[in-house]
């Protein structure tokens, strides 16, 4: 704790410099010196104030499942860490280097949904609509701080363990903007909550956040399905405490996942890399070596669906080595009646949308 405080004090001058840029940029947007583009179709933004790990991808997938039965849904992302530039439509057979991991995950799980990547959202939306004029709603992934587009519905995520209300600006903390930027949100979701949460805890969050009159506060958590073989989703593995697991992960925050797996399986090794890390052939060889040493036919390599997109670059090696790599599916669930109320808010926004 003392180390964190000292670190923040030492980094405070850099945070001050960073804050000047944030203030000037937001002042320009607030004064209309920089323009936010408003589109004549509904745009829903999902993002967070901090860097990484708030659960944006599962929440975007929640919205896809909620809406795709009734509407032509599309998703636009910047395609973080992709090797390509400019606007790119995402196809199921694309390589992750072209699209980024999360957009490719969206497209492979929901092939009927239009998915695209573009650094500039205000350029990407019209290009996406030009390619598919039937689009009825755009979901913007990780766009809260990108003010070039004015969404009709702005959803802000913040994690249970590290809410933005107790965080600090980069680099002393993890915030990309001041806490007051949360005022732009229409919906605030406290994500990655425990599966059980009492009213007293919810009330503490509500008091700290102090939602404005136009804002609604919700609480969500993850539900995990049975892991499936990454090259055949029909092959599933039921986890038990006897299941030896090598966990291969390159996500921003692995603690929530570890808390779940500690109760469900026997984690014999954790291979943890930085968020969105591109795996190497040497690392695939390392996994193969570890599995040989474990020497258990029931042992599996477990990874996230997002990580599986990057591991797929070594498909031929994985198949050649017969590596039992299983992806763990995640679904967002809401506490108590929050899910029904959240769904209604989203649907009401779409029903009442006027261009």
C-alpha positions, 0 to 999 in steps of 0.5 A: 500500500505504501509503495502504491502511494509513493509511486503515485506521488512520484508519477504525479507530475507526469499525470499533471502533464497528461491531464492538461492534454485531456482538459484541452481536448475535452474543452475543444469538444465541449466548445464545439471547436472539435465536432462530434458527429451524430448519425441518423441511425442508433449508435450504442457505445460501450467503453470504460475510463480506465485502460483495459480489463473492464469486460467490454467484449462480453458486454458487447456480445450481450448486446449482440445477443439481445438485439440480433434477433430483431435488428440488423446489428453491426459492431465497429472497433478500432482493432487494437494491435492489428497490423493493418491500417484504415477501414477493414471489414472483418470476415470469419476467415481473416487472420487476427493480424488484420482485424485484432482479436476482439473483432475477429471473435465477434465475427466468428461467434456471430457470422451474421453480424457486420463487423468492421475495424477503423481507427476513426469511428466517424469514418468507419460508420459511414463506410460500414453502412455503405457496404451494408445499407441494411444496418439498423444499429451500430455498437461501438467497442471501446469508444467512451473516450473517443468523442469524434462520434456522439452516441445515442446511448453511452454505456460506461463500465467500471470493475468491482475491484477497481472502480473509477471512483478510487482510481487516478489519471495515467500514469499514476493510476489507470484512468484515461480521463478525469472521473468527472467524464463519467457524466457523459454516460447514460448507463454505468455498469459495475462489472466483474462483480461477485456472483452474490452481492448484497444491497449494502455493497450496491448502496456503497457503490451508488453513493460513491458514483452518485449517478446523475438524474439521466443515469442508471447504475447496474451490476453485472458478473460473468457466467462461464460455460463448459470449455470447448475445443478451439477447432471444434466447439462441439467437443466440450470438457466438463471441468472438475477438481481432478482436471489438470489445467495449464492456463494460457492467458494474455488478458488485462486482468486474470484474477477474476478468471483465476478466482473461478478456476480455483474452485472448478479445476486444478491449475498446474501452471499459469502462463500469463502474458500482457494484454493482447500479446501475440503468441510466438512459436517458441511459446507454443513449443513451451506449452507442448513441453509442459503438457508432455511433462504433465503426462496426463491424457485428461489434462487440457490447455485452457485459454480465453476466447479472445486469446484463441483468436491469436493462438490460431496463427499457429493452427498447423502446429497446434493440430500437428502437436495435437494440443488440447487447447480449450476456450472458456466461453463467458456470458454477462449476467446481471444481478437481481432484476438489473438484467430485465431493466437494462434490456428494457432501457436499451430497447426503449432507446431503439424504439424511441430513436429519431434521426 
